[in-house]
Amino acid sequence: MKRILTILVVWAGCGGAPEPVAAVQTPNTPQQAADAAHAIAALQASKFDEARSLATAILTRDGHSSRAAAVRAIATYQAAGNALITQLTSINDQAENLKFLDHEGGRTAWKSFLDQLDAVDRDLAIVSADPLFSLELCLACWEHDWNRNGHIDDRDRRLLEIEYDAKGEAIDQADPARRPTFRFDVGDADWARAMVAFQRAAVQLVLAYRWSELDKLLRDDLADKRLTIKLIDAGRVTRARDLILAGVGYADRCREAYLAETDDDREWVPNPKQNSHPVPLPMDADVYATWAGVTGDVRRMMTSEEGLSLQQAMAVIDKRAALVMPAAYIDVGAMLRDPGDLVLDVSDDAKTPKNAERILRGLLGHGYRTGMKSSPLVQRLHRMKDELDTGTDTMEHKLRYLLWLN
């Protein structure tokens, strides 16, 4: 749990569109750059609190300073993630099983984290409004106790390093390629907004339900073989849907910004014509086309134009299990527009399509549909994996690359 939470908070990346942001009239002026220099230096030196304080002082004087806004967004994100891990770990150490999701202190922690993510997005909106924004930063150079064991060790130092090259082979520990300096630009701000939007949506869903029934599974105390995850705030599910739609819009916008770039300097995500990218992520036109297809698929799923085939989705996990899946679909849009309790009833364990339908109807609620147009999302993801295949890279590394694209 600690490892998963740490990774989630350290890494900074569907008919709806991102909310408009007023354009900056004097983007990244020399004075703004000079003012932000001390905040950037503090951030690179792993002095996150100092960097946040310096950036806030700058933004108080000049609310359009994109570099100061970027520094504060990163520092706020780091602080929020660290606080969430600390609080949830403490609660989980004192409670049993999954009570950290429903404990009063746990829900307070999630709400605080959500508030901080909202603040991060507001700062990223300032960054994305500056077409001339740039920021050089070496993430792997941060000296910080990420694993919270009381001191900075090798695991902390390697957490953000580039461990493998384009062939999937380990990069030598002494090779400076493990700790590159990226040159972030405006497209990367929208990449970050997409990532944050999806995380905000996830937290809204955590807070929308009461999860304590899952303890029955962990205690092996499911006497009636039925559990119900109660919906306690339908409004949060609606907000999660809006945030997913916004996130897809940001992903589309960052992809367009990447394709429009003509420079080639230590790119976070390169376009097909760029060769300078420390992360071994070769991006050709086919990958970009598939990326656009995936965001379109998600958008159409959110608006219920298409659904996720249960048989196709299960086949990715277990081909034999897919044989008992009903010829039905997950209507993600309907689940988020008209949410309800999540009911898992396994009183009958018969491995038949009819019984699978009964279980899935209870679990998916209004999201269970028949006769729906199938989304090509699963096939597209398989195709993207194949396009990123170098012949020696592992599935784990490929999944990292896919996640890199939000």
C-alpha positions, -999 to 999 in steps of 0.1 A, spaced: 0 0 0 27 25 9 46 18 -23 15 23 -44 5 55 -27 40 69 -30 42 63 -67 7 78 -72 16 110 -56 52 114 -68 45 112 -105 32 146 -116 6 123 -160 -148 131 -233 -175 154 -252 -165 180 -227 -137 205 -231 -114 221 -206 -127 252 -190 -114 283 -208 -85 303 -193 -78 339 -199 -48 345 -222 -17 361 -207 -8 393 -225 29 393 -215 39 357 -213 70 348 -193 86 383 -194 123 387 -184 112 402 -151 89 372 -144 117 348 -152 141 366 -129 115 367 -101 109 330 -104 146 320 -104 149 317 -67 117 296 -64 130 273 -92 163 269 -75 146 260 -42 125 234 -60 155 218 -77 172 217 -43 143 197 -29 133 225 -7 96 221 -15 81 242 13 105 271 6 98 269 -32 61 270 -25 64 300 -2 86 319 -27 63 311 -56 32 323 -36 49 356 -29 56 361 -66 21 352 -76 7 376 -50 25 404 -69 20 389 -104 -8 364 -108 3 356 -144 38 343 -136 37 309 -153 70 297 -139 60 306 -103 27 289 -109 45 258 -121 68 257 -91 38 261 -67 18 235 -85 46 209 -82 54 218 -46 17 218 -36 13 184 -53 43 170 -34 31 183 -1 -5 171 -6 7 136 -16 30 134 14 3 144 38 -22 119 23 3 90 26 12 100 62 -24 103 73 -37 72 56 -7 51 67 -13 62 103 -50 54 101 -44 21 84 -19 11 112 -45 18 138 -76 3 120 -83 -30 103 -85 -39 67 -101 -11 45 -114 12 73 -89 38 61 -114 45 33 -143 53 57 -126 63 89 -136 99 97 -99 109 96 -95 90 64 -123 108 47 -109 141 60 -76 132 45 -91 124 11 -111 157 11 -80 177 20 -61 160 -8 -89 168 -32 -88 205 -22 -50 206 -28 -54 190 -63 -80 217 -71 -54 243 -61 -28 225 -83 -51 227 -113 -57 264 -108 -19 270 -109 -15 247 -140 -42 268 -157 -19 298 -154 9 278 -168 -11 265 -198 -22 300 -207 14 311 -214 25 298 -248 61 307 -241 63 288 -208 94 267 -201 110 252 -170 141 231 -167 140 205 -140 157 172 -130 131 152 -112 155 123 -104 179 148 -87 155 155 -59 170 143 -25 139 134 -5 127 107 18 100 94 -5 96 61 13 94 79 46 118 56 66 135 85 82 165 89 59 173 92 22 184 58 8 191 43 -25 154 35 -31 146 72 -27 173 82 -51 163 57 -77 125 62 -75 124 88 -103 154 77 -123 152 65 -159 160 28 -153 158 13 -188 169 24 -223 148 21 -255 158 -16 -258 145 -24 -223 180 -29 -210 190 -15 -176 210 18 -178 242 17 -158 240 32 -124 268 57 -132 252 68 -165 239 104 -162 211 93 -185 194 80 -154 190 115 -141 181 138 -171 171 174 -170 138 179 -188 127 211 -205 90 214 -197 68 236 -219 32 245 -223 21 212 -237 34 195 -206 11 218 -185 -19 203 -202 -4 168 -198 -3 175 -160 -38 190 -160 -51 158 -176 -33 137 -150 -46 158 -121 -82 158 -135 -82 120 -136 -69 119 -100 -95 144 -88 -122 122 -104 -108 91 -86 -109 109 -53 -145 120 -59 -155 84 -65 -137 73 -33 -157 99 -13 -190 91 -31 -193 56 -16 -191 39 18 -166 11 14 -167 -7 47 -186 -37 34 -155 -48 16 -141 -57 50 -163 -88 48 -142 -101 20 -110 -96 39 -124 -111 70 -139 -140 50 -171 -130 67 -195 -131 37 -221 -154 53 -249 -144 29 -224 -141 0 -237 -106 -7 -222 -72 0 -234 -37 -9 -213 -6 -14 -236 22 -5 -238 54 -25 -237 83 -1 -231 113 -24 -244 110 -60 -231 146 -67 -195 135 -63 -201 108 -90 -214 135 -114 -184 157 -106 -161 127 -113 -177 123 -147 -172 160 -155 -135 158 -144 -129 127 -166 -144 146 -196 -122 176 -188 -92 154 -184 -97 139 -219 -100 174 -232 -67 183 -217 -51 151 -231 -63 161 -265 -50 196 -261 -15 185 -249 -13 161 -278 -21 189 -303 5 211 -286 31 184 -288 25 179 -325 28 216 -331 62 218 -315 92 226 -337 120 226 -311 138 194 -300 151 198 -265 149 172 -238 112 166 -243 89 151 -217 68 135 -245 82 139 -280 64 142 -312 73 120 -342 99 145 -354 117 150 -321 147 129 -311 157 146 -278 137 128 -252 153 113 -221 124 89 -215 129 60 -239 94 65 -254 96 64 -292 65 82 -305 57 79 -342 26 90 -362 8 57 -356 12 60 -318 -2 96 -319 -31 84 -341 -39 56 -316 -36 81 -287 -62 103 -304 -84 73 -310 -82 62 -273 -93 97 -261 -121 96 -286 -131 62 -274 -132 74 -238 -153 104 -247 -179 83 -266 -180 59 -236 -186 88 -213 -215 100 -234 -229 64 -238 -224 64 -276 -203 33 -271 -199 6 -244 -171 -16 -233 -177 -52 -244 -176 -75 -213 -164 -104 -234 -136 -84 -250 -125 -69 -217 -125 -102 -199 -106 -119 -227 -77 -96 -220 -76 -109 -184 -87 -145 -189 -98 -160 -222 -115 -190 -205 -135 -167 -182 -145 -146 -212 -165 -177 -225 -190 -173 -197 -194 -136 -201 -228 -125 -215 -229 -106 -248 -234 -73 -230 -216 -40 -224 -205 -17 -196 -222 17 -202 -197 38 -182 -216 70 -190 -248 57 -175 -231 45 -144 -217 80 -138 -249 98 -148 -273 77 -128 -252 61 -100 -265 37 -74 -253 12 -48 -228 -14 -60 -242 -48 -52 -221 -80 -54 -242 -111 -49 -222 -144 -53 -248 -166 -36 -248 -187 -68 -213 -195 -80 -224 -213 -112 -200 -205 -141 -227 -197 -167 -235 -167 -188 -269 -164 -171 -254 -163 -136 -226 -139 -148 -254 -116 -161 -272 -117 -127 -240 -108 -108 -230 -80 -133 -264 -64 -133 -262 -60 -95 -226 -47 -97 -230 -23 -127 -266 -11 -121 -276 12 -149 -242 5 -165 -253 -29 -177 -264 -27 -213 -272 -51 -242 -273 -43 -278 -249 -14 -275 -222 -3 -300 -189 -18 -290 -161 6 -282 -128 -2 -300 -109 9 -268 -95 -26 -259 -82 -32 -294 -66 2 -296 -48 -3 -263 -34 -36 -276 -24 -18 -308 -6 9 -289 12 -17 -268 24 -33 -300 35 0 -315 56 7 -285 71 -28 -286 109 -28 -290 112 -66 -291 129 -69 -257 109 -46 -234 87 -61 -208 49 -57 -203 56 -38 -171 77 -12 -190 51 -9 -218 24 -2 -192 45 26 -178 48 41 -212 10 39 -217 4 55 -183 29 82 -194 3 93 -219 -24 95 -193 
